Amino acid sequence: MVMVNERGALTLPKGVRDALGVTRGGQIVVDVDGKGGVRLRSGVVMPVEIYSPARMEEFRKMNEAPLARRKAVWRRAG
């Protein structure tokens, strides 16, 4: 049994936190199904960076620079 405080917060028992692998400051995904059931899953939020065209050009140049100094050598197969 878990009690909900006046702010709507609840404290998960240690055994549940351990089972989910959640530590202080961790995140949990809460899913509610159509029958009123709740599912808890450990979750991680990863930041996503949206690159501008200028930044993409920087990446292209950075990746191609080492190749520009190399001469391609073609050999026949077989």
FENPE-V858593 format. One record per residue. N is the residue number from 1. RES is the residue in one small letter. PSI is psi in radians with two decimals (* if undefined). NEAR is the number of other C-alpha atoms within 8 Angstrom. Layout:
BEGIN
n={N;N}
res={RES;RES}
psi={PSI;PSI}
near={NEAR;NEAR}
END
This chain:
BEGIN
n={1;2;3;4;5;6;7;8;9;10;11;12;13;14;15;16;17;18;19;20;21;22;23;24;25;26;27;28;29;30;31;32;33;34;35;36;37;38;39;40;41;42;43;44;45;46;47;48;49;50;51;52;53;54;55;56;57;58;59;60;61;62;63;64;65;66;67;68;69;70;71;72;73;74;75;76;77;78}
res={m;v;m;v;n;e;r;g;a;l;t;l;p;k;g;v;r;d;a;l;g;v;t;r;g;g;q;i;v;v;d;v;d;g;k;g;g;v;r;l;r;s;g;v;v;m;p;v;e;i;y;s;p;a;r;m;e;e;f;r;k;m;n;e;a;p;l;a;r;r;k;a;v;w;r;r;a;g}
psi={2.34;2.31;2.51;2.25;-3.13;-0.39;-0.05;0.04;2.65;2.75;2.12;2.41;2.65;-0.70;-0.66;-0.79;-0.76;-0.74;-0.60;-0.23;0.51;2.27;3.12;2.26;-0.06;2.97;2.56;2.35;2.26;2.10;2.39;2.22;3.09;-0.15;0.20;0.08;2.69;2.41;2.28;2.36;2.51;2.53;2.72;2.38;2.14;2.31;2.53;2.27;2.26;2.12;2.37;2.83;-0.65;-0.71;-0.66;-0.68;-0.69;-0.79;-0.77;-0.85;-0.74;-0.69;-0.56;-0.38;-0.84;-0.54;-0.48;-0.49;-0.09;2.49;2.28;2.34;2.14;2.35;2.54;2.41;2.58;*}
near={2;7;6;9;7;5;5;6;7;8;7;7;7;6;6;8;11;9;7;8;7;11;7;4;4;9;8;10;8;8;7;8;8;5;4;6;7;8;8;8;8;11;8;7;4;4;4;4;4;4;7;6;6;7;8;9;8;8;8;8;8;8;8;8;8;8;7;7;6;6;5;4;4;4;4;4;3;2}
END
